[in-house]
Amino acid sequence: MHLEPPYPAYGKALANGSAELTCITRVVHEGEVVTETSVPLLYEGGKLVSETPNPIIWHDHGADWGEHPGFLELDIQTENGDTSIQDYIGPVAYATYYAPGRKAVFADAPLKYASPPTIAQIAEYGRFVEGQAIARIHRSRDYGESIALINPYRRPILATLAGHDGHKLPRLKVPPYACRILRINDMLSPEEAEWVGHVQITANNRVVLYDIKHSLADPTLFSHFEHLDPFRADPTHLPAFKWLRISIGKFLAKRGIYFRPSY
């Protein structure tokens, strides 16, 4: 894996543009931190003035780790507990996963904490819910698909995968600081040669999810690697008067007329 965090962009998330940060990289497998490195970052006036760190390279451990993969965690911290960060969403960084003779895939890392859609979702429904719009299994064409579950938290997580048509996998327990894989084809009967549909994963706590499209015969041959979409708790309707105010505002804005509140 090759990852170049957007170090220059971190300066835009600082309250006054200046701070001392530490970038910590951890590789975790089955509850243990395998490696941990850190580099200092110094920002002045919103710009990185210290030396730009080298890209993060994470080598394959599949042969040693077996069926349960590990995960890499990128942790940006302020020095001495300084609260100089004003934007906790932060810039997005895509990692490249590649190997000789294999297709390269890209993926961005979700937030471990402070994800607004996740917070709103659990507050509204009391459960974590994410879905994959299109999943496809085709035995003769060697289409396989799986969901990777990463638990970077202190407590175990119980997760369930269900299809739109009643197909379902048994509930899975993901230990703390560990990863597990749900094979979508495992919810099909031997007589089912093909399945296309939507899948949804529910859990008792947030869990990091990725959809992996791969060879059914050899699941290590990836063709796609992407995060899932949260089931959002946004309101599906508005009070009539609020809808009218928004519509009038959009109508006037298109004509260059803006209103700002006066205090």
Secondary structure, DSSP 8 states (H G I E B T S, - for coil): -EE---HHHHGGGBSSS-EEEEEEEEEEETTEEEEEEEEEEEEETTEE-S-----EE----HHHHTTS--EEEEEEEEGGG---B--SS----EEEE--TTS--EEEE---SS--HHHHHHHHHHSSEEEEEEEEEEETTTTEEEEEEEEE-SSS-EEEEEEETTS-B---EEE-TTEEEEEEGGGGS-TT--EEEEEEEEEESS--EEEEEEEESS-TTSEEEEEE-EE-----S---HHHHHHHHHHHHHHHTT-------
